[in-house]
Amino acid sequence: MKKETVLGVDLGGTKILIGELDQAGNILESKSFRSKVTSQVEAVEQIKEVIASYLENEKLQGQLVAISIDLVGRVDSEKGIWHEIHPENAKEIPLAQEISQRFNLPVVINNDVSSASLAEMELGIGKKTKDFIYLNIGTGIAGRIIAEGQLLKGGHSNAGEIGHSLVGINNHVRCVCGRIACVETFASGLGMSNEVHRLKNKYPTQLEITDKHRVSGEEIIKAFQKNDPLAKEVVE
């Protein structure tokens, strides 16, 4: 008899990962694709396409019993709903139900940083302490709080979302959440790249900047360490 396995799907800002995992959390096989997050409707269709492609083209190593999906943005894991990020588009997407009906398997969804925090609680620092803050800094900035061994969700399923804290440092860029001056807009990896492009004509720099090219955080920090004026302005 085959061991029971789960199909895990991770939708991030730049890539979507999919793979088969056993009950102990071991990744048996995985694939990576560039993600489409211009709109959540487009992202939902890509999730369906990626799952269908994986099931059609990859040989499963166990008996698939469920699908688990983690996502950027606000997720009500108990109801299986993915909320639209933009405030003016408040449509609720019943993602768990849609995927379950399509593939005839139980489906669980959660925010990606919430999932990472729960994994850290089970497999990492949670073995030593039941109270910690998980920070995720990459394309965006996010955080979650584990208190007494429990993930704090908050009234709107986004407790600990520090990337959308408002800070007044004369930054007038509108965030994807609709507000202005979120820390994520200038302190995340993507945010720093956007700031380089926004300020490139105001400060001399040795950074290589071309249209539609993301300047990596590593490049910016290296330039900062060499006292590059533009990099210094962005980092400070």
DRENDO-1510 file (C-alpha; in Angstrom, 1 decimal, always signed):
<recs>
REC; n; res; u; v; w
REC; 1; MET; +0.0; +0.0; +0.0 .
REC; 2; LYS; +1.3; +3.4; -1.0 .
REC; 3; LYS; +2.1; +6.0; +1.8 .
REC; 4; GLU; -0.3; +8.9; +2.0 .
REC; 5; THR; +1.1; +12.2; +0.6 .
REC; 6; VAL; +0.0; +15.8; +0.1 .
REC; 7; LEU; +0.4; +18.1; -2.9 .
REC; 8; GLY; +1.9; +21.4; -1.6 .
REC; 9; VAL; +1.6; +24.6; -3.6 .
REC; 10; ASP; +3.4; +27.8; -2.7 .
REC; 11; LEU; +2.5; +31.0; -4.5 .
REC; 12; GLY; +5.0; +33.8; -4.0 .
REC; 13; GLY; +5.7; +37.2; -5.5 .
REC; 14; THR; +8.1; +35.9; -8.2 .
REC; 15; LYS; +7.6; +32.1; -8.3 .
REC; 16; ILE; +5.2; +29.3; -7.7 .
REC; 17; LEU; +6.4; +26.0; -6.2 .
REC; 18; ILE; +4.6; +22.7; -6.3 .
REC; 19; GLY; +5.6; +19.4; -4.9 .
REC; 20; GLU; +4.6; +16.1; -3.3 .
REC; 21; LEU; +5.3; +15.7; +0.4 .
REC; 22; ASP; +5.0; +12.8; +2.8 .
REC; 23; GLN; +3.3; +13.1; +6.2 .
REC; 24; ALA; +6.7; +13.8; +7.8 .
REC; 25; GLY; +7.2; +16.9; +5.6 .
REC; 26; ASN; +9.8; +15.4; +3.3 .
REC; 27; ILE; +9.7; +16.8; -0.2 .
REC; 28; LEU; +9.6; +13.9; -2.6 .
REC; 29; GLU; +9.5; +15.9; -5.8 .
REC; 30; SER; +9.0; +19.5; -6.7 .
REC; 31; LYS; +8.8; +21.9; -9.7 .
REC; 32; SER; +9.1; +25.7; -9.9 .
REC; 33; PHE; +7.4; +28.2; -12.2 .
REC; 34; ARG; +7.4; +32.0; -12.6 .
REC; 35; SER; +4.3; +33.3; -10.8 .
REC; 36; LYS; +1.6; +35.6; -12.2 .
REC; 37; VAL; +0.4; +37.9; -9.5 .
REC; 38; THR; -0.7; +40.9; -11.6 .
REC; 39; SER; -4.2; +40.0; -10.5 .
REC; 40; GLN; -5.6; +37.4; -8.1 .
REC; 41; VAL; -8.0; +36.1; -10.7 .
REC; 42; GLU; -5.0; +35.4; -13.0 .
REC; 43; ALA; -3.1; +33.8; -10.1 .
REC; 44; VAL; -6.0; +31.4; -9.3 .
REC; 45; GLU; -6.1; +30.2; -12.9 .
REC; 46; GLN; -2.3; +29.6; -12.8 .
REC; 47; ILE; -2.6; +27.6; -9.6 .
REC; 48; LYS; -5.2; +25.4; -11.3 .
REC; 49; GLU; -3.0; +25.1; -14.4 .
REC; 50; VAL; +0.1; +24.2; -12.4 .
REC; 51; ILE; -1.7; +21.5; -10.3 .
REC; 52; ALA; -3.3; +20.0; -13.4 .
REC; 53; SER; +0.1; +19.9; -15.2 .
REC; 54; TYR; +1.8; +18.3; -12.2 .
REC; 55; LEU; -0.8; +15.6; -11.8 .
REC; 56; GLU; -0.7; +14.9; -15.6 .
REC; 57; ASN; +3.1; +14.9; -16.1 .
REC; 58; GLU; +4.7; +13.8; -12.9 .
REC; 59; LYS; +4.6; +10.3; -11.4 .
REC; 60; LEU; +3.2; +10.5; -7.9 .
REC; 61; GLN; +5.3; +8.6; -5.3 .
REC; 62; GLY; +2.4; +8.1; -2.8 .
REC; 63; GLN; -1.4; +8.1; -2.5 .
REC; 64; LEU; -2.4; +11.8; -2.7 .
REC; 65; VAL; -4.9; +12.6; +0.1 .
REC; 66; ALA; -5.0; +16.4; +0.1 .
REC; 67; ILE; -3.8; +19.7; -1.4 .
REC; 68; SER; -2.3; +22.4; +0.7 .
REC; 69; ILE; -1.8; +25.9; -0.8 .
REC; 70; ASP; -0.1; +28.9; +0.7 .
REC; 71; LEU; -0.5; +32.4; -0.7 .
REC; 72; VAL; +0.6; +36.0; -0.6 .
REC; 73; GLY; -2.0; +38.3; +0.8 .
REC; 74; ARG; -4.8; +37.9; +3.3 .
REC; 75; VAL; -6.2; +34.4; +3.8 .
REC; 76; ASP; -9.0; +33.2; +6.0 .
REC; 77; SER; -7.8; +29.6; +6.4 .
REC; 78; GLU; -10.8; +28.5; +8.4 .
REC; 79; LYS; -13.3; +29.5; +5.6 .
REC; 80; GLY; -10.9; +28.7; +2.8 .
REC; 81; ILE; -11.2; +32.2; +1.4 .
REC; 82; TRP; -8.5; +34.3; -0.3 .
REC; 83; HIS; -9.2; +38.0; +0.0 .
REC; 84; GLU; -8.4; +40.5; -2.7 .
REC; 85; ILE; -5.4; +42.6; -1.8 .
REC; 86; HIS; -6.6; +45.9; -3.2 .
REC; 87; PRO; -9.1; +47.5; -0.9 .
REC; 88; GLU; -11.3; +48.8; -3.8 .
REC; 89; ASN; -11.7; +45.2; -5.0 .
REC; 90; ALA; -13.1; +43.4; -1.9 .
REC; 91; LYS; -14.2; +40.3; -3.7 .
REC; 92; GLU; -13.8; +37.1; -1.7 .
REC; 93; ILE; -12.3; +34.2; -3.6 .
REC; 94; PRO; -13.5; +30.7; -2.3 .
REC; 95; LEU; -10.2; +29.2; -3.4 .
REC; 96; ALA; -10.2; +26.1; -1.3 .
REC; 97; GLN; -13.7; +25.2; -2.6 .
REC; 98; GLU; -12.8; +25.9; -6.2 .
REC; 99; ILE; -9.6; +23.7; -6.1 .
REC; 100; SER; -11.4; +21.0; -4.2 .
REC; 101; GLN; -14.2; +20.7; -6.7 .
REC; 102; ARG; -11.7; +20.8; -9.6 .
REC; 103; PHE; -9.4; +18.0; -8.3 .
REC; 104; ASN; -11.8; +16.1; -6.0 .
REC; 105; LEU; -9.5; +16.3; -3.0 .
REC; 106; PRO; -9.7; +18.1; +0.4 .
REC; 107; VAL; -7.9; +21.5; +0.2 .
REC; 108; VAL; -6.4; +23.7; +2.9 .
REC; 109; ILE; -5.1; +27.3; +2.2 .
REC; 110; ASN; -3.1; +29.7; +4.3 .
REC; 111; ASN; -1.0; +32.8; +4.0 .
REC; 112; ASP; +2.6; +31.9; +3.1 .
REC; 113; VAL; +4.2; +33.6; +6.1 .
REC; 114; SER; +1.6; +32.0; +8.4 .
REC; 115; SER; +2.5; +28.7; +7.0 .
REC; 116; ALA; +6.2; +29.4; +7.4 .
REC; 117; SER; +5.6; +30.5; +11.0 .
REC; 118; LEU; +3.8; +27.3; +11.8 .
REC; 119; ALA; +6.6; +25.2; +10.2 .
REC; 120; GLU; +9.1; +27.1; +12.3 .
REC; 121; MET; +7.0; +26.4; +15.4 .
REC; 122; GLU; +6.9; +22.7; +14.6 .
REC; 123; LEU; +10.4; +22.1; +13.2 .
REC; 124; GLY; +12.6; +25.1; +14.2 .
REC; 125; ILE; +12.8; +27.6; +17.0 .
REC; 126; GLY; +9.4; +26.5; +18.3 .
REC; 127; LYS; +11.2; +23.5; +19.9 .
REC; 128; LYS; +12.9; +25.9; +22.2 .
REC; 129; THR; +10.3; +28.6; +22.8 .
REC; 130; LYS; +6.6; +29.0; +22.3 .
REC; 131; ASP; +6.8; +32.8; +21.9 .
REC; 132; PHE; +8.5; +34.3; +18.9 .
REC; 133; ILE; +8.2; +36.7; +15.9 .
REC; 134; TYR; +8.8; +35.3; +12.4 .
REC; 135; LEU; +10.0; +37.9; +9.9 .
REC; 136; ASN; +10.1; +37.4; +6.1 .
REC; 137; ILE; +12.0; +39.9; +4.1 .
REC; 138; GLY; +12.2; +39.3; +0.3 .
REC; 139; THR; +10.1; +40.6; -2.6 .
REC; 140; GLY; +7.9; +42.1; +0.2 .
REC; 141; ILE; +8.1; +42.4; +4.0 .
REC; 142; ALA; +5.9; +40.3; +6.3 .
REC; 143; GLY; +5.7; +39.0; +9.8 .
REC; 144; ARG; +3.7; +36.8; +12.1 .
REC; 145; ILE; +3.5; +36.3; +15.9 .
REC; 146; ILE; +3.5; +33.0; +17.7 .
REC; 147; ALA; +2.3; +33.5; +21.3 .
REC; 148; GLU; +2.1; +30.6; +23.8 .
REC; 149; GLY; +2.5; +28.2; +20.8 .
REC; 150; GLN; -0.5; +29.7; +18.9 .
REC; 151; LEU; -0.4; +31.7; +15.7 .
REC; 152; LEU; -2.1; +35.1; +16.2 .
REC; 153; LYS; -4.5; +35.7; +13.3 .
REC; 154; GLY; -6.2; +38.9; +14.3 .
REC; 155; GLY; -9.7; +40.0; +13.3 .
REC; 156; HIS; -8.8; +40.3; +9.6 .
REC; 157; SER; -6.4; +37.4; +9.3 .
REC; 158; ASN; -3.4; +39.6; +9.0 .
REC; 159; ALA; -2.0; +40.1; +12.5 .
REC; 160; GLY; +1.8; +40.8; +12.4 .
REC; 161; GLU; +1.7; +42.1; +8.9 .
REC; 162; ILE; +4.5; +44.6; +9.6 .
REC; 163; GLY; +5.2; +45.3; +5.9 .
REC; 164; HIS; +2.1; +47.5; +5.8 .
REC; 165; SER; +3.0; +49.5; +8.9 .
REC; 166; LEU; +2.8; +53.2; +7.9 .
REC; 167; VAL; +6.0; +55.2; +8.5 .
REC; 168; GLY; +6.3; +58.9; +7.7 .
REC; 169; ILE; +9.6; +59.4; +5.9 .
REC; 170; ASN; +8.3; +61.5; +3.0 .
REC; 171; ASN; +7.8; +58.4; +0.8 .
REC; 172; HIS; +4.6; +59.0; -1.3 .
REC; 173; VAL; +4.6; +55.7; -3.2 .
REC; 174; ARG; +1.3; +53.9; -3.2 .
REC; 175; CYS; +1.5; +50.3; -1.9 .
REC; 176; VAL; -0.3; +47.3; -3.5 .
REC; 177; CYS; -2.6; +47.4; -0.4 .
REC; 178; GLY; -3.8; +50.9; -1.5 .
REC; 179; ARG; -2.2; +52.9; +1.3 .
REC; 180; ILE; +0.8; +55.3; +1.1 .
REC; 181; ALA; +4.1; +55.1; +3.0 .
REC; 182; CYS; +4.0; +51.4; +3.9 .
REC; 183; VAL; +7.4; +50.2; +5.0 .
REC; 184; GLU; +7.3; +47.5; +2.3 .
REC; 185; THR; +7.3; +50.0; -0.5 .
REC; 186; PHE; +10.9; +51.1; +0.1 .
REC; 187; ALA; +12.5; +48.6; +2.5 .
REC; 188; SER; +11.8; +45.2; +0.9 .
REC; 189; GLY; +13.9; +43.7; -1.9 .
REC; 190; LEU; +11.4; +44.9; -4.6 .
REC; 191; GLY; +10.9; +48.2; -2.7 .
REC; 192; MET; +14.6; +49.0; -2.7 .
REC; 193; SER; +14.8; +48.3; -6.4 .
REC; 194; ASN; +11.9; +50.5; -7.1 .
REC; 195; GLU; +13.5; +53.3; -5.0 .
REC; 196; VAL; +16.7; +53.0; -7.1 .
REC; 197; HIS; +14.7; +53.5; -10.3 .
REC; 198; ARG; +12.7; +56.4; -8.7 .
REC; 199; LEU; +15.7; +58.3; -7.5 .
REC; 200; LYS; +18.3; +57.4; -10.2 .
REC; 201; ASN; +18.3; +60.9; -11.8 .
REC; 202; LYS; +18.8; +62.6; -8.4 .
REC; 203; TYR; +22.0; +60.9; -7.2 .
REC; 204; PRO; +25.2; +59.7; -9.0 .
REC; 205; THR; +25.7; +56.0; -8.9 .
REC; 206; GLN; +27.7; +53.1; -10.2 .
REC; 207; LEU; +24.7; +50.8; -10.1 .
REC; 208; GLU; +23.6; +49.3; -13.5 .
REC; 209; ILE; +20.1; +50.4; -13.9 .
REC; 210; THR; +18.0; +49.5; -17.0 .
REC; 211; ASP; +14.2; +49.9; -17.5 .
REC; 212; LYS; +12.2; +46.9; -16.2 .
REC; 213; HIS; +15.3; +45.4; -14.6 .
REC; 214; ARG; +15.1; +44.7; -10.9 .
REC; 215; VAL; +18.3; +45.7; -9.1 .
REC; 216; SER; +19.0; +43.1; -6.5 .
REC; 217; GLY; +19.3; +43.8; -2.8 .
REC; 218; GLU; +22.8; +42.3; -2.9 .
REC; 219; GLU; +23.8; +44.8; -5.6 .
REC; 220; ILE; +22.4; +47.7; -3.6 .
REC; 221; ILE; +24.1; +46.7; -0.4 .
REC; 222; LYS; +27.4; +46.2; -2.1 .
REC; 223; ALA; +27.2; +49.7; -3.6 .
REC; 224; PHE; +26.1; +51.1; -0.2 .
REC; 225; GLN; +29.2; +49.6; +1.4 .
REC; 226; LYS; +31.3; +51.4; -1.3 .
REC; 227; ASN; +29.6; +54.7; -0.4 .
REC; 228; ASP; +27.6; +54.9; -3.7 .
REC; 229; PRO; +25.5; +58.1; -3.3 .
REC; 230; LEU; +22.3; +56.5; -4.7 .
REC; 231; ALA; +22.6; +53.3; -2.8 .
REC; 232; LYS; +23.3; +55.2; +0.4 .
REC; 233; GLU; +20.1; +57.2; +0.0 .
REC; 234; VAL; +18.0; +54.1; -0.7 .
REC; 235; VAL; +19.5; +52.1; +2.2 .
REC; 236; GLU; +19.4; +54.9; +4.7 .
</recs>
